[in-house]
Amino acid sequence: MKRMIETLGTRNPASVHICTLFVKREKLQVDLDIEYAAFSIPNAFIVGYGLDYDQQGRHLKEVYSLKM
């Protein structure tokens, strides 16, 4: 994400904002200004709603946290 923001910045945009459905703040390795986050979640593996684990779970209509 940091690299993408830097690359977009080379095109002189008026502004760049980060929006995400989920954010795991404790897992962030670089300082990002995430302005819009629908859900702040703990460091858990999630599946469903397009997110998968080993090509499984993507089709689920809800988001689930896996116990590993």
N, C-alpha and C positions, 0 to 999 in steps of 0.2 A: 504494500500500500504506500509506504514511504517513497519508494522508487517511482511509482505511478504518479503521485502528487508532484514529485520533482520534475518528471517528464512533462506533465501537463503545464507546469509553471514555465517551461521554456517557450510555450506558445503564447505567453502574455495574456492569460485570461483575466477578466475583471475580478473574478474570485473563484475559489475552489473550496467546496465543502464536502465533508465525509458524512455519509448517511449509511447506516447498517441496520439490519433486522436484529442481530445479536452481537453483543460485545462481551468478551471475557477479559475484563480489565487486568486481572492478575496475570494473564498470559502475554500481555503486550510487551514486546521486547524493545520497542522504540517509542518515543513520545509522539503520539498522534493526537491532533485536535479533532476528536470525533464529536461533532456538534449534534448529530441526530442519531440516537440509538433507541430502537423500540424496546429492547429488553437487555438488561445487564444480567448476565448469567454466571454461575460459578464455573470453574474449570472442569467441565464434564463433557463427555462425547455425546453429541446429539445427532439424531436421525429423524427423517420425515420431512415432508414439505419440500422435497428436492434435495435434501441432504442425505448422504448415504454412508454406510459402512461396508466396505468390500462389495460394492454394487448392490447392497440390499438395504431396504428401508426407505428408499427415495420416494416410493409411491405412496407412503403413508400420508394421510390428510392432516395429521397433527404432528407436532414435534415432541419427541421423546428423548429422555436422557438414558444412556446405556449404563448399566452396572458392569464394570469390567473386573 
